[in-house]
Amino acid sequence: MLKFLTENWILKIVSLVFALVLWFFVIGERRVEVGYTVPLELVNVPEGLMVANEVPNLVDIRLNGPRTLLMNLSPADISISVDLTDLKPGLTSFKRLEERLNIPSGLKVTRLSPSFVDVKLERIRGKKVPVEVVLRGEPAEGYTLAGYDIVPQKVVIEGAESEIKDVSQVLTEPVDIEGIRESFTLIVPLDYQGRYTQLKEDRTVEIQVHVVALAPEPEQAPENETSGLPEEKRENTSLEKGE
């Protein structure tokens, strides 16, 4: 038995190594399918324009190819970019996104979702609108709100022209004046959340709330001279008048 194993041992080792290399080659070349989620990037947006619609930022893909090739492929190595160079305002459809994938040769895309994207470009506009203060509550009894001052009184909104035309004012976050007895100054954030527009610069305003005390009501004069007299005395007085 030992003689059988040791006879021509060099040739047997070479055969074993060859068999192992062949096995790894066959296994390595077996084709498999793997799914990935990769980022979708919009690049080279023309100056003065912006994207004004919902565009998915992730795409699901399935790749088919040699096992060894897919095993060495990281999701970070895959991406899809849509080039918007020289695009004009309006809606543009980008189909066959699989052709925009940067994947190694030898791999095949078997599934891609979404398979296309629509990109709507609009001109960027600016607009100055007034700030409206939101007050909550009432001053304490005996006091009243005399008014308020805002600095700045107007702020600039910037964004898609189709949305910005419908913006007429910007509200503040609620200012609580419940039970106050004196004037005060407060820095208040603006409450604005546009879909495709935003505050350009000022995101807070300074508000001075003025509160004054109400004047006391004047005392009412007595209805007649006898109203303050004791009951017995008033009866005598009536009798005397009746006589």
Secondary structure, 3 states (H helix, E strand, C coil): CHHHHHCCHHHHHHHHHHHHHHHHHHHHCCEEEEEEEEEEEEECCCCCEEECCCCCCEEEEEEEEEHHHHHCCCHHHCCEEEECCCCCCEEEEECCHHHHECCCCCCEEEEEECCCEEEEEEEEEEEEEEEECCEECCCCCCEEEEEEEEECCEEEEEEEHHHHCCCCCEEECCEECCCCCCCEEEEEEEECCCCCEEECCCCEEEEEEEEEECCCCCCCCCCCCCCCCCHHHHHHHHHHHHC
